[in-house]
Amino acid sequence: MYGILKSITMKKVYVFISFFVLWNITNSYAQISSDHKVDALLGNWKIDMSPSDKSDNNYAIMIIDKVSNNSIEGTFYREGVKIREGRVNTLNSNIYGALVSGDNSGDYNTSFYLKNGKLYGSTHSLKKDFLAVWVATKEK
């Protein structure tokens, strides 16, 4: 009798855990498309490459043409430099993005987050040995 009860109980525990895991996975994907406004990333962004220095005009661009299935497409830094491996994540009710871009000098890894209508990010170049911290505002 104990063996039968133990078997039934273990099956119930397994079913419960399986349901819980599947529900969490499904719910996390649903949150990205319904709870968060990732479309706020779409458009033309003016990137201030040296936000602490108000005396210069060191600007770049980011144009986000498409956001879907946790991916972003567009242009980064200057015209003709396509975003590669662009990704979006909405952890903790925030919108985060990451991408790879590049030119003749090598690849650049960029990450950013959206806060109060601005993008706050950093761009890292391995070959040039630098990390640029930047702030972007959306052009109207």
A tleap script that builds the chain and sets N, CA, C and O, in Angstrom:
source leaprc.protein.ff14SB
mol = sequence {
  NMET TYR GLY ILE LEU LYS SER ILE THR MET
  LYS LYS VAL TYR VAL PHE ILE SER PHE PHE
  VAL LEU TRP ASN ILE THR ASN SER TYR ALA
  GLN ILE SER SER ASP HIE LYS VAL ASP ALA
  LEU LEU GLY ASN TRP LYS ILE ASP MET SER
  PRO SER ASP LYS SER ASP ASN ASN TYR ALA
  ILE MET ILE ILE ASP LYS VAL SER ASN ASN
  SER ILE GLU GLY THR PHE TYR ARG GLU GLY
  VAL LYS ILE ARG GLU GLY ARG VAL ASN THR
  LEU ASN SER ASN ILE TYR GLY ALA LEU VAL
  SER GLY ASP ASN SER GLY ASP TYR ASN THR
  SER PHE TYR LEU LYS ASN GLY LYS LEU TYR
  GLY SER THR HIE SER LEU LYS LYS ASP PHE
  LEU ALA VAL TRP VAL ALA THR LYS GLU CLYS
}
set mol.1.N position { 0.822 -1.195 0.000 }
set mol.1.CA position { 0.000 0.000 0.000 }
set mol.1.C position { 0.869 1.262 0.000 }
set mol.1.O position { 0.593 2.201 -0.747 }
set mol.2.N position { 1.903 1.290 0.822 }
set mol.2.CA position { 2.802 2.439 0.913 }
set mol.2.C position { 3.461 2.718 -0.435 }
set mol.2.O position { 3.615 3.875 -0.828 }
set mol.3.N position { 3.850 1.658 -1.141 }
set mol.3.CA position { 4.480 1.814 -2.455 }
set mol.3.C position { 3.547 2.469 -3.457 }
set mol.3.O position { 3.983 3.297 -4.256 }
set mol.4.N position { 2.265 2.110 -3.427 }
set mol.4.CA position { 1.286 2.706 -4.339 }
set mol.4.C position { 1.110 4.194 -4.029 }
set mol.4.O position { 1.108 5.019 -4.943 }
set mol.5.N position { 0.960 4.544 -2.735 }
set mol.5.CA position { 0.800 5.945 -2.337 }
set mol.5.C position { 2.038 6.766 -2.692 }
set mol.5.O position { 1.937 7.900 -3.158 }
set mol.6.N position { 3.205 6.171 -2.461 }
set mol.6.CA position { 4.451 6.861 -2.776 }
set mol.6.C position { 4.527 7.132 -4.279 }
set mol.6.O position { 4.942 8.215 -4.691 }
set mol.7.N position { 4.134 6.162 -5.094 }
set mol.7.CA position { 4.152 6.307 -6.543 }
set mol.7.C position { 3.188 7.401 -6.999 }
set mol.7.O position { 3.542 8.222 -7.846 }
set mol.8.N position { 1.979 7.420 -6.448 }
set mol.8.CA position { 0.983 8.432 -6.815 }
set mol.8.C position { 1.463 9.822 -6.398 }
set mol.8.O position { 1.335 10.777 -7.165 }
set mol.9.N position { 2.006 9.938 -5.205 }
set mol.9.CA position { 2.481 11.229 -4.707 }
set mol.9.C position { 3.620 11.762 -5.567 }
set mol.9.O position { 3.639 12.947 -5.897 }
set mol.10.N position { 4.558 10.914 -5.929 }
set mol.10.CA position { 5.675 11.345 -6.769 }
set mol.10.C position { 5.185 11.800 -8.142 }
set mol.10.O position { 5.705 12.764 -8.705 }
set mol.11.N position { 4.173 11.096 -8.681 }
set mol.11.CA position { 3.618 11.503 -9.969 }
set mol.11.C position { 2.971 12.880 -9.867 }
set mol.11.O position { 3.125 13.709 -10.763 }
set mol.12.N position { 2.244 13.126 -8.772 }
set mol.12.CA position { 1.610 14.433 -8.585 }
set mol.12.C position { 2.660 15.535 -8.463 }
set mol.12.O position { 2.504 16.614 -9.034 }
set mol.13.N position { 3.716 15.263 -7.728 }
set mol.13.CA position { 4.790 16.242 -7.571 }
set mol.13.C position { 5.425 16.523 -8.928 }
set mol.13.O position { 5.666 17.682 -9.265 }
set mol.14.N position { 5.698 15.494 -9.702 }
set mol.14.CA position { 6.300 15.659 -11.018 }
set mol.14.C position { 5.396 16.476 -11.939 }
set mol.14.O position { 5.873 17.375 -12.632 }
set mol.15.N position { 4.099 16.175 -11.952 }
set mol.15.CA position { 3.151 16.913 -12.787 }
set mol.15.C position { 3.102 18.376 -12.351 }
set mol.15.O position { 3.109 19.275 -13.193 }
set mol.16.N position { 3.053 18.618 -11.047 }
set mol.16.CA position { 3.011 19.985 -10.538 }
set mol.16.C position { 4.263 20.760 -10.946 }
set mol.16.O position { 4.157 21.890 -11.422 }
set mol.17.N position { 5.429 20.178 -10.770 }
set mol.17.CA position { 6.681 20.846 -11.124 }
set mol.17.C position { 6.736 21.108 -12.627 }
set mol.17.O position { 7.144 22.190 -13.051 }
set mol.18.N position { 6.331 20.134 -13.431 }
set mol.18.CA position { 6.329 20.312 -14.889 }
set mol.18.C position { 5.407 21.457 -15.294 }
set mol.18.O position { 5.772 22.295 -16.119 }
set mol.19.N position { 4.215 21.489 -14.712 }
set mol.19.CA position { 3.272 22.563 -15.009 }
set mol.19.C position { 3.859 23.916 -14.610 }
set mol.19.O position { 3.782 24.876 -15.377 }
set mol.20.N position { 4.440 23.995 -13.427 }
set mol.20.CA position { 5.008 25.246 -12.929 }
set mol.20.C position { 6.121 25.751 -13.845 }
set mol.20.O position { 6.163 26.939 -14.164 }
set mol.21.N position { 7.014 24.873 -14.267 }
set mol.21.CA position { 8.117 25.259 -15.149 }
set mol.21.C position { 7.580 25.746 -16.494 }
set mol.21.O position { 7.997 26.798 -16.979 }
set mol.22.N position { 6.668 25.000 -17.095 }
set mol.22.CA position { 6.102 25.406 -18.385 }
set mol.22.C position { 5.349 26.729 -18.282 }
set mol.22.O position { 5.437 27.564 -19.181 }
set mol.23.N position { 4.610 26.924 -17.189 }
set mol.23.CA position { 3.874 28.168 -17.003 }
set mol.23.C position { 4.832 29.348 -16.905 }
set mol.23.O position { 4.577 30.399 -17.493 }
set mol.24.N position { 5.919 29.194 -16.178 }
set mol.24.CA position { 6.894 30.280 -16.040 }
set mol.24.C position { 7.567 30.606 -17.364 }
set mol.24.O position { 7.764 31.779 -17.682 }
set mol.25.N position { 7.921 29.591 -18.136 }
set mol.25.CA position { 8.542 29.828 -19.439 }
set mol.25.C position { 7.572 30.567 -20.352 }
set mol.25.O position { 7.947 31.558 -20.978 }
set mol.26.N position { 6.349 30.105 -20.435 }
set mol.26.CA position { 5.336 30.739 -21.277 }
set mol.26.C position { 5.064 32.159 -20.811 }
set mol.26.O position { 4.969 33.075 -21.629 }
set mol.27.N position { 4.938 32.348 -19.511 }
set mol.27.CA position { 4.648 33.669 -18.962 }
set mol.27.C position { 5.779 34.650 -19.239 }
set mol.27.O position { 5.516 35.817 -19.527 }
set mol.28.N position { 7.020 34.211 -19.160 }
set mol.28.CA position { 8.141 35.130 -19.392 }
set mol.28.C position { 8.169 35.603 -20.840 }
set mol.28.O position { 8.482 36.767 -21.091 }
set mol.29.N position { 7.852 34.735 -21.801 }
set mol.29.CA position { 7.812 35.162 -23.197 }
set mol.29.C position { 6.624 36.079 -23.453 }
set mol.29.O position { 6.729 37.021 -24.238 }
set mol.30.N position { 5.507 35.818 -22.806 }
set mol.30.CA position { 4.333 36.667 -22.984 }
set mol.30.C position { 4.584 38.066 -22.444 }
set mol.30.O position { 4.092 39.038 -23.016 }
set mol.31.N position { 5.333 38.190 -21.361 }
set mol.31.CA position { 5.608 39.500 -20.782 }
set mol.31.C position { 6.380 40.379 -21.749 }
set mol.31.O position { 6.136 41.584 -21.811 }
set mol.32.N position { 7.290 39.812 -22.492 }
set mol.32.CA position { 8.097 40.611 -23.405 }
set mol.32.C position { 7.217 41.281 -24.448 }
set mol.32.O position { 7.430 42.448 -24.777 }
set mol.33.N position { 6.232 40.561 -24.971 }
set mol.33.CA position { 5.427 41.141 -26.033 }
set mol.33.C position { 4.266 41.976 -25.513 }
set mol.33.O position { 3.829 42.895 -26.206 }
set mol.34.N position { 3.744 41.692 -24.310 }
set mol.34.CA position { 2.555 42.399 -23.876 }
set mol.34.C position { 2.808 43.436 -22.793 }
set mol.34.O position { 2.186 44.498 -22.823 }
set mol.35.N position { 3.680 43.177 -21.853 }
set mol.35.CA position { 3.867 44.079 -20.722 }
set mol.35.C position { 4.844 45.202 -21.001 }
set mol.35.O position { 4.796 46.238 -20.338 }
set mol.36.N position { 5.704 45.027 -21.939 }
set mol.36.CA position { 6.765 45.992 -22.167 }
set mol.36.C position { 6.632 46.616 -23.543 }
set mol.36.O position { 6.230 45.964 -24.508 }
set mol.37.N position { 6.965 47.845 -23.609 }
set mol.37.CA position { 6.833 48.602 -24.848 }
set mol.37.C position { 8.162 48.636 -25.591 }
set mol.37.O position { 8.785 49.691 -25.711 }
set mol.38.N position { 8.596 47.476 -26.090 }
set mol.38.CA position { 9.873 47.424 -26.803 }
set mol.38.C position { 9.843 48.250 -28.086 }
set mol.38.O position { 10.892 48.610 -28.620 }
set mol.39.N position { 8.647 48.548 -28.578 }
set mol.39.CA position { 8.551 49.400 -29.764 }
set mol.39.C position { 9.064 50.811 -29.492 }
set mol.39.O position { 9.315 51.564 -30.433 }
set mol.40.N position { 9.225 51.179 -28.226 }
set mol.40.CA position { 9.797 52.487 -27.882 }
set mol.40.C position { 11.226 52.616 -28.397 }
set mol.40.O position { 11.746 53.726 -28.512 }
set mol.41.N position { 11.864 51.490 -28.707 }
set mol.41.CA position { 13.223 51.522 -29.247 }
set mol.41.C position { 13.255 51.924 -30.716 }
set mol.41.O position { 14.280 52.396 -31.208 }
set mol.42.N position { 12.144 51.740 -31.416 }
set mol.42.CA position { 12.098 52.042 -32.850 }
set mol.42.C position { 12.354 53.518 -33.117 }
set mol.42.O position { 11.875 54.387 -32.388 }
set mol.43.N position { 13.113 53.788 -34.168 }
set mol.43.CA position { 13.324 55.166 -34.582 }
set mol.43.C position { 14.785 55.546 -34.673 }
set mol.43.O position { 15.675 54.698 -34.615 }
set mol.44.N position { 15.011 56.846 -34.819 }
set mol.44.CA position { 16.358 57.402 -34.965 }
set mol.44.C position { 16.821 57.973 -33.632 }
set mol.44.O position { 16.115 58.756 -32.997 }
set mol.45.N position { 18.012 57.573 -33.222 }
set mol.45.CA position { 18.597 58.012 -31.960 }
set mol.45.C position { 19.891 58.767 -32.234 }
set mol.45.O position { 20.707 58.346 -33.054 }
set mol.46.N position { 20.070 59.887 -31.538 }
set mol.46.CA position { 21.308 60.668 -31.603 }
set mol.46.C position { 22.130 60.302 -30.371 }
set mol.46.O position { 21.702 60.518 -29.237 }
set mol.47.N position { 23.313 59.747 -30.610 }
set mol.47.CA position { 24.157 59.237 -29.526 }
set mol.47.C position { 25.250 60.250 -29.206 }
set mol.47.O position { 26.075 60.579 -30.058 }
set mol.48.N position { 25.246 60.734 -27.980 }
set mol.48.CA position { 26.311 61.612 -27.493 }
set mol.48.C position { 27.420 60.709 -26.967 }
set mol.48.O position { 27.295 60.117 -25.895 }
set mol.49.N position { 28.497 60.612 -27.725 }
set mol.49.CA position { 29.581 59.681 -27.399 }
set mol.49.C position { 30.453 60.143 -26.231 }
set mol.49.O position { 31.251 59.363 -25.709 }
set mol.50.N position { 30.310 61.379 -25.825 }
set mol.50.CA position { 31.051 61.863 -24.646 }
set mol.50.C position { 30.129 62.764 -23.827 }
set mol.50.O position { 30.297 63.983 -23.817 }
set mol.51.N position { 29.152 62.162 -23.139 }
set mol.51.CA position { 28.129 62.952 -22.444 }
set mol.51.C position { 28.670 63.826 -21.312 }
set mol.51.O position { 28.014 64.794 -20.925 }
set mol.52.N position { 29.834 63.514 -20.781 }
set mol.52.CA position { 30.375 64.325 -19.687 }
set mol.52.C position { 31.066 65.587 -20.196 }
set mol.52.O position { 31.303 66.515 -19.422 }
set mol.53.N position { 31.392 65.632 -21.488 }
set mol.53.CA position { 32.069 66.789 -22.075 }
set mol.53.C position { 31.072 67.566 -22.932 }
set mol.53.O position { 30.788 67.183 -24.067 }
set mol.54.N position { 30.550 68.648 -22.385 }
set mol.54.CA position { 29.531 69.435 -23.093 }
set mol.54.C position { 30.129 70.344 -24.162 }
set mol.54.O position { 29.386 70.981 -24.909 }
set mol.55.N position { 31.461 70.418 -24.249 }
set mol.55.CA position { 32.094 71.328 -25.205 }
set mol.55.C position { 32.329 70.704 -26.579 }
set mol.55.O position { 32.700 71.408 -27.519 }
set mol.56.N position { 32.117 69.396 -26.709 }
set mol.56.CA position { 32.374 68.769 -28.011 }
set mol.56.C position { 31.074 68.405 -28.715 }
set mol.56.O position { 29.991 68.492 -28.137 }
set mol.57.N position { 31.201 68.008 -29.943 }
set mol.57.CA position { 30.060 67.567 -30.750 }
set mol.57.C position { 30.320 66.174 -31.290 }
set mol.57.O position { 30.192 65.939 -32.492 }
set mol.58.N position { 30.679 65.260 -30.425 }
set mol.58.CA position { 31.007 63.895 -30.824 }
set mol.58.C position { 29.734 63.049 -30.789 }
set mol.58.O position { 29.398 62.451 -29.767 }
set mol.59.N position { 29.038 63.009 -31.918 }
set mol.59.CA position { 27.769 62.296 -31.993 }
set mol.59.C position { 27.840 61.148 -32.989 }
set mol.59.O position { 28.600 61.177 -33.957 }
set mol.60.N position { 27.031 60.147 -32.720 }
set mol.60.CA position { 26.851 59.019 -33.632 }
set mol.60.C position { 25.347 58.803 -33.777 }
set mol.60.O position { 24.547 59.537 -33.197 }
set mol.61.N position { 24.972 57.801 -34.546 }
set mol.61.CA position { 23.548 57.515 -34.755 }
set mol.61.C position { 23.244 56.060 -34.424 }
set mol.61.O position { 24.115 55.192 -34.477 }
set mol.62.N position { 22.001 55.824 -34.088 }
set mol.62.CA position { 21.474 54.464 -34.055 }
set mol.62.C position { 20.067 54.559 -34.623 }
set mol.62.O position { 19.239 55.337 -34.150 }
set mol.63.N position { 19.819 53.765 -35.627 }
set mol.63.CA position { 18.493 53.695 -36.231 }
set mol.63.C position { 17.987 52.279 -36.015 }
set mol.63.O position { 18.550 51.320 -36.544 }
set mol.64.N position { 16.926 52.154 -35.240 }
set mol.64.CA position { 16.333 50.835 -35.009 }
set mol.64.C position { 15.100 50.737 -35.893 }
set mol.64.O position { 14.097 51.418 -35.675 }
set mol.65.N position { 15.200 49.868 -36.900 }
set mol.65.CA position { 14.144 49.700 -37.896 }
set mol.65.C position { 13.104 48.671 -37.489 }
set mol.65.O position { 11.932 48.788 -37.848 }
set mol.66.N position { 13.535 47.657 -36.736 }
set mol.66.CA position { 12.638 46.537 -36.446 }
set mol.66.C position { 12.972 45.936 -35.088 }
set mol.66.O position { 14.138 45.746 -34.743 }
set mol.67.N position { 11.913 45.638 -34.316 }
set mol.67.CA position { 12.041 44.913 -33.053 }
set mol.67.C position { 11.021 43.787 -33.094 }
set mol.67.O position { 9.817 44.041 -33.133 }
set mol.68.N position { 11.490 42.543 -33.086 }
set mol.68.CA position { 10.569 41.404 -33.059 }
set mol.68.C position { 11.294 40.162 -32.566 }
set mol.68.O position { 12.491 39.990 -32.796 }
set mol.69.N position { 10.554 39.306 -31.888 }
set mol.69.CA position { 11.103 38.045 -31.383 }
set mol.69.C position { 12.406 38.256 -30.613 }
set mol.69.O position { 13.369 37.507 -30.781 }
set mol.70.N position { 12.423 39.283 -29.771 }
set mol.70.CA position { 13.589 39.590 -28.928 }
set mol.70.C position { 14.814 40.002 -29.726 }
set mol.70.O position { 15.928 39.954 -29.204 }
set mol.71.N position { 14.638 40.406 -30.978 }
set mol.71.CA position { 15.753 40.834 -31.822 }
set mol.71.C position { 15.535 42.266 -32.293 }
set mol.71.O position { 14.402 42.733 -32.404 }
set mol.72.N position { 16.640 42.954 -32.567 }
set mol.72.CA position { 16.557 44.289 -33.148 }
set mol.72.C position { 17.379 44.332 -34.430 }
set mol.72.O position { 18.391 43.644 -34.565 }
set mol.73.N position { 16.917 45.160 -35.372 }
set mol.73.CA position { 17.617 45.354 -36.639 }
set mol.73.C position { 17.749 46.842 -36.897 }
set mol.73.O position { 16.893 47.633 -36.501 }
set mol.74.N position { 18.825 47.212 -37.562 }
set mol.74.CA position { 19.003 48.608 -37.904 }
set mol.74.C position { 20.449 48.955 -38.179 }
set mol.74.O position { 21.217 48.137 -38.685 }
set mol.75.N position { 20.811 50.193 -37.835 }
set mol.75.CA position { 22.124 50.760 -38.109 }
set mol.75.C position { 22.695 51.317 -36.814 }
set mol.75.O position { 21.964 51.865 -35.989 }
set mol.76.N position { 24.017 51.174 -36.638 }
set mol.76.CA position { 24.656 51.726 -35.443 }
set mol.76.C position { 25.935 52.463 -35.806 }
set mol.76.O position { 26.719 51.984 -36.626 }
set mol.77.N position { 26.141 53.574 -35.225 }
set mol.77.CA position { 27.297 54.460 -35.280 }
set mol.77.C position { 27.249 55.413 -36.475 }
set mol.77.O position { 27.272 56.629 -36.290 }
set mol.78.N position { 27.184 54.884 -37.681 }
set mol.78.CA position { 27.057 55.740 -38.867 }
set mol.78.C position { 26.312 54.959 -39.954 }
set mol.78.O position { 26.149 53.742 -39.863 }
set mol.79.N position { 25.868 55.677 -40.972 }
set mol.79.CA position { 25.123 55.040 -42.058 }
set mol.79.C position { 25.946 53.925 -42.679 }
set mol.79.O position { 27.153 54.063 -42.880 }
set mol.80.N position { 25.283 52.825 -42.977 }
set mol.80.CA position { 25.938 51.697 -43.619 }
set mol.80.C position { 26.487 50.647 -42.671 }
set mol.80.O position { 26.858 49.559 -43.112 }
set mol.81.N position { 26.548 50.944 -41.379 }
set mol.81.CA position { 27.051 49.970 -40.399 }
set mol.81.C position { 25.843 49.256 -39.798 }
set mol.81.O position { 25.162 49.791 -38.923 }
set mol.82.N position { 25.591 48.052 -40.277 }
set mol.82.CA position { 24.414 47.293 -39.867 }
set mol.82.C position { 24.592 46.681 -38.480 }
set mol.82.O position { 25.680 46.245 -38.102 }
set mol.83.N position { 23.488 46.663 -37.738 }
set mol.83.CA position { 23.452 45.967 -36.451 }
set mol.83.C position { 23.460 44.475 -36.724 }
set mol.83.O position { 22.691 43.980 -37.549 }
set mol.84.N position { 24.340 43.757 -36.021 }
set mol.84.CA position { 24.377 42.294 -36.094 }
set mol.84.C position { 24.071 41.741 -34.709 }
set mol.84.O position { 24.414 42.350 -33.696 }
set mol.85.N position { 23.433 40.599 -34.678 }
set mol.85.CA position { 23.146 39.907 -33.413 }
set mol.85.C position { 22.453 40.821 -32.404 }
set mol.85.O position { 22.729 40.740 -31.208 }
set mol.86.N position { 21.560 41.683 -32.873 }
set mol.86.CA position { 20.835 42.580 -31.977 }
set mol.86.C position { 19.814 41.825 -31.144 }
set mol.86.O position { 19.034 41.039 -31.681 }
set mol.87.N position { 19.811 42.055 -29.845 }
set mol.87.CA position { 18.900 41.364 -28.932 }
set mol.87.C position { 18.255 42.355 -27.970 }
set mol.87.O position { 18.820 43.404 -27.659 }
set mol.88.N position { 17.049 41.995 -27.504 }
set mol.88.CA position { 16.311 42.792 -26.531 }
set mol.88.C position { 15.895 41.883 -25.385 }
set mol.88.O position { 15.552 40.719 -25.595 }
set mol.89.N position { 15.927 42.426 -24.166 }
set mol.89.CA position { 15.489 41.701 -22.977 }
set mol.89.C position { 14.717 42.680 -22.105 }
set mol.89.O position { 15.051 43.863 -22.050 }
set mol.90.N position { 13.691 42.192 -21.426 }
set mol.90.CA position { 12.859 43.063 -20.600 }
set mol.90.C position { 12.820 42.603 -19.150 }
set mol.90.O position { 11.752 42.567 -18.539 }
set mol.91.N position { 13.940 42.264 -18.614 }
set mol.91.CA position { 14.036 41.805 -17.234 }
set mol.91.C position { 13.693 42.934 -16.267 }
set mol.91.O position { 14.081 44.082 -16.480 }
set mol.92.N position { 12.966 42.600 -15.207 }
set mol.92.CA position { 12.627 43.554 -14.138 }
set mol.92.C position { 11.933 44.811 -14.658 }
set mol.92.O position { 12.174 45.910 -14.159 }
set mol.93.N position { 11.084 44.647 -15.650 }
set mol.93.CA position { 10.301 45.748 -16.220 }
set mol.93.C position { 11.145 46.826 -16.886 }
set mol.93.O position { 10.666 47.941 -17.094 }
set mol.94.N position { 12.375 46.519 -17.218 }
set mol.94.CA position { 13.246 47.433 -17.950 }
set mol.94.C position { 13.483 46.880 -19.347 }
set mol.94.O position { 13.351 45.678 -19.578 }
set mol.95.N position { 13.834 47.763 -20.275 }
set mol.95.CA position { 14.144 47.332 -21.636 }
set mol.95.C position { 15.647 47.459 -21.839 }
set mol.95.O position { 16.210 48.550 -21.746 }
set mol.96.N position { 16.288 46.328 -22.118 }
set mol.96.CA position { 17.727 46.268 -22.357 }
set mol.96.C position { 17.967 45.820 -23.791 }
set mol.96.O position { 17.169 45.078 -24.361 }
set mol.97.N position { 19.069 46.276 -24.365 }
set mol.97.CA position { 19.440 45.854 -25.701 }
set mol.97.C position { 20.931 45.608 -25.797 }
set mol.97.O position { 21.721 46.156 -25.028 }
set mol.98.N position { 21.300 44.776 -26.751 }
set mol.98.CA position { 22.715 44.507 -27.024 }
set mol.98.C position { 22.859 44.234 -28.512 }
set mol.98.O position { 21.939 43.739 -29.162 }
set mol.99.N position { 24.038 44.568 -29.040 }
set mol.99.CA position { 24.267 44.379 -30.467 }
set mol.99.C position { 25.755 44.300 -30.751 }
set mol.99.O position { 26.594 44.642 -29.917 }
set mol.100.N position { 26.051 43.840 -31.948 }
set mol.100.CA position { 27.418 43.842 -32.460 }
set mol.100.C position { 27.402 44.689 -33.726 }
set mol.100.O position { 26.491 44.580 -34.546 }
set mol.101.N position { 28.408 45.526 -33.876 }
set mol.101.CA position { 28.583 46.293 -35.107 }
set mol.101.C position { 30.063 46.248 -35.450 }
set mol.101.O position { 30.857 45.694 -34.689 }
set mol.102.N position { 30.438 46.812 -36.564 }
set mol.102.CA position { 31.855 46.771 -36.911 }
set mol.102.C position { 32.179 47.576 -38.145 }
set mol.102.O position { 31.308 47.930 -38.940 }
set mol.103.N position { 33.470 47.853 -38.278 }
set mol.103.CA position { 33.983 48.529 -39.460 }
set mol.103.C position { 35.351 47.931 -39.780 }
set mol.103.O position { 35.671 46.840 -39.310 }
set mol.104.N position { 36.147 48.623 -40.562 }
set mol.104.CA position { 37.461 48.098 -40.948 }
set mol.104.C position { 38.403 47.905 -39.769 }
set mol.104.O position { 39.380 47.162 -39.867 }
set mol.105.N position { 38.116 48.571 -38.657 }
set mol.105.CA position { 39.000 48.455 -37.492 }
set mol.105.C position { 38.613 47.305 -36.564 }
set mol.105.O position { 39.329 47.028 -35.602 }
set mol.106.N position { 37.499 46.633 -36.833 }
set mol.106.CA position { 37.099 45.504 -36.000 }
set mol.106.C position { 35.654 45.583 -35.548 }
set mol.106.O position { 34.878 46.420 -36.010 }
set mol.107.N position { 35.316 44.689 -34.632 }
set mol.107.CA position { 33.954 44.606 -34.116 }
set mol.107.C position { 33.806 45.422 -32.836 }
set mol.107.O position { 34.760 45.644 -32.092 }
set mol.108.N position { 32.564 45.859 -32.614 }
set mol.108.CA position { 32.207 46.621 -31.420 }
set mol.108.C position { 31.039 45.916 -30.739 }
set mol.108.O position { 30.067 45.543 -31.395 }
set mol.109.N position { 31.133 45.735 -29.443 }
set mol.109.CA position { 30.047 45.174 -28.640 }
set mol.109.C position { 29.382 46.322 -27.897 }
set mol.109.O position { 30.041 47.085 -27.190 }
set mol.110.N position { 28.076 46.436 -28.063 }
set mol.110.CA position { 27.330 47.542 -27.468 }
set mol.110.C position { 26.178 46.995 -26.647 }
set mol.110.O position { 25.515 46.039 -27.051 }
set mol.111.N position { 25.942 47.602 -25.494 }
set mol.111.CA position { 24.756 47.287 -24.698 }
set mol.111.C position { 24.156 48.591 -24.193 }
set mol.111.O position { 24.854 49.593 -24.043 }
set mol.112.N position { 22.843 48.563 -23.932 }
set mol.112.CA position { 22.153 49.779 -23.501 }
set mol.112.C position { 20.866 49.413 -22.786 }
set mol.112.O position { 20.404 48.274 -22.846 }
set mol.113.N position { 20.293 50.410 -22.104 }
set mol.113.CA position { 18.980 50.258 -21.507 }
set mol.113.C position { 18.206 51.560 -21.690 }
set mol.113.O position { 18.790 52.636 -21.818 }
set mol.114.N position { 16.878 51.438 -21.698 }
set mol.114.CA position { 15.994 52.583 -21.876 }
set mol.114.C position { 15.509 53.059 -20.513 }
set mol.114.O position { 15.003 52.271 -19.715 }
set mol.115.N position { 15.668 54.361 -20.252 }
set mol.115.CA position { 15.183 54.936 -18.994 }
set mol.115.C position { 14.739 56.373 -19.258 }
set mol.115.O position { 15.510 57.198 -19.749 }
set mol.116.N position { 13.482 56.653 -18.921 }
set mol.116.CA position { 12.921 58.000 -19.069 }
set mol.116.C position { 13.118 58.562 -20.480 }
set mol.116.O position { 13.445 59.737 -20.647 }
set mol.117.N position { 12.921 57.728 -21.473 }
set mol.117.CA position { 12.980 58.175 -22.858 }
set mol.117.C position { 14.371 58.315 -23.449 }
set mol.117.O position { 14.513 58.748 -24.592 }
set mol.118.N position { 15.403 57.954 -22.688 }
set mol.118.CA position { 16.780 58.010 -23.185 }
set mol.118.C position { 17.401 56.625 -23.136 }
set mol.118.O position { 17.005 55.774 -22.340 }
set mol.119.N position { 18.383 56.418 -24.004 }
set mol.119.CA position { 19.169 55.190 -23.963 }
set mol.119.C position { 20.497 55.496 -23.279 }
set mol.119.O position { 21.171 56.473 -23.605 }
set mol.120.N position { 20.854 54.650 -22.337 }
set mol.120.CA position { 22.138 54.751 -21.645 }
set mol.120.C position { 22.929 53.509 -22.013 }
set mol.120.O position { 22.475 52.389 -21.778 }
set mol.121.N position { 24.112 53.701 -22.590 }
set mol.121.CA position { 24.822 52.535 -23.081 }
set mol.121.C position { 26.326 52.644 -23.023 }
set mol.121.O position { 26.901 53.643 -22.593 }
set mol.122.N position { 26.938 51.562 -23.481 }
set mol.122.CA position { 28.396 51.518 -23.606 }
set mol.122.C position { 28.750 50.702 -24.840 }
set mol.122.O position { 28.038 49.775 -25.226 }
set mol.123.N position { 29.863 51.075 -25.442 }
set mol.123.CA position { 30.372 50.384 -26.620 }
set mol.123.C position { 31.825 50.027 -26.362 }
set mol.123.O position { 32.631 50.870 -25.969 }
set mol.124.N position { 32.143 48.753 -26.592 }
set mol.124.CA position { 33.471 48.225 -26.282 }
set mol.124.C position { 34.146 47.753 -27.565 }
set mol.124.O position { 33.562 46.997 -28.342 }
set mol.125.N position { 35.380 48.204 -27.780 }
set mol.125.CA position { 36.184 47.744 -28.907 }
set mol.125.C position { 37.392 46.995 -28.375 }
set mol.125.O position { 38.197 47.552 -27.629 }
set mol.126.N position { 37.519 45.726 -28.761 }
set mol.126.CA position { 38.676 44.950 -28.320 }
set mol.126.C position { 39.949 45.408 -29.013 }
set mol.126.O position { 40.983 45.576 -28.367 }
set mol.127.N position { 39.880 45.611 -30.326 }
set mol.127.CA position { 41.092 45.981 -31.077 }
set mol.127.C position { 41.592 47.380 -30.736 }
set mol.127.O position { 42.800 47.613 -30.682 }
set mol.128.N position { 40.676 48.306 -30.506 }
set mol.128.CA position { 41.088 49.677 -30.194 }
set mol.128.C position { 41.296 49.888 -28.693 }
set mol.128.O position { 41.747 50.952 -28.269 }
set mol.129.N position { 40.967 48.874 -27.893 }
set mol.129.CA position { 41.194 48.907 -26.449 }
set mol.129.C position { 40.504 50.100 -25.781 }
set mol.129.O position { 41.139 50.880 -25.071 }
set mol.130.N position { 39.179 50.231 -26.023 }
set mol.130.CA position { 38.459 51.304 -25.339 }
set mol.130.C position { 37.037 50.872 -25.008 }
set mol.130.O position { 36.487 49.941 -25.596 }
set mol.131.N position { 36.471 51.578 -24.052 }
set mol.131.CA position { 35.073 51.439 -23.677 }
set mol.131.C position { 34.476 52.839 -23.661 }
set mol.131.O position { 34.872 53.679 -22.852 }
set mol.132.N position { 33.530 53.089 -24.548 }
set mol.132.CA position { 32.859 54.391 -24.606 }
set mol.132.C position { 31.519 54.286 -23.887 }
set mol.132.O position { 30.753 53.351 -24.122 }
set mol.133.N position { 31.243 55.237 -23.022 }
set mol.133.CA position { 29.956 55.325 -22.331 }
set mol.133.C position { 29.190 56.466 -22.985 }
set mol.133.O position { 29.743 57.544 -23.203 }
set mol.134.N position { 27.916 56.229 -23.299 }
set mol.134.CA position { 27.166 57.218 -24.060 }
set mol.134.C position { 25.716 57.325 -23.602 }
set mol.134.O position { 25.205 56.473 -22.874 }
set mol.135.N position { 25.067 58.406 -24.054 }
set mol.135.CA position { 23.646 58.648 -23.808 }
set mol.135.C position { 23.023 59.025 -25.149 }
set mol.135.O position { 23.592 59.814 -25.905 }
set mol.136.N position { 21.856 58.459 -25.439 }
set mol.136.CA position { 21.189 58.748 -26.716 }
set mol.136.C position { 19.799 59.323 -26.476 }
set mol.136.O position { 19.080 58.901 -25.570 }
set mol.137.N position { 19.443 60.287 -27.300 }
set mol.137.CA position { 18.101 60.854 -27.278 }
set mol.137.C position { 17.433 60.556 -28.614 }
set mol.137.O position { 18.072 60.540 -29.666 }
set mol.138.N position { 16.138 60.324 -28.540 }
set mol.138.CA position { 15.385 59.991 -29.747 }
set mol.138.C position { 15.092 61.261 -30.530 }
set mol.138.O position { 14.632 62.260 -29.978 }
set mol.139.N position { 15.366 61.203 -31.819 }
set mol.139.CA position { 15.080 62.345 -32.680 }
set mol.139.C position { 13.613 62.332 -33.059 }
set mol.139.O position { 13.015 61.274 -33.253 }
set mol.140.N position { 13.058 63.485 -33.158 }
set mol.140.CA position { 11.623 63.594 -33.457 }
set mol.140.C position { 11.370 63.599 -34.936 }
set mol.140.O position { 10.219 63.684 -35.365 }
savepdb mol mol.pdb
quit
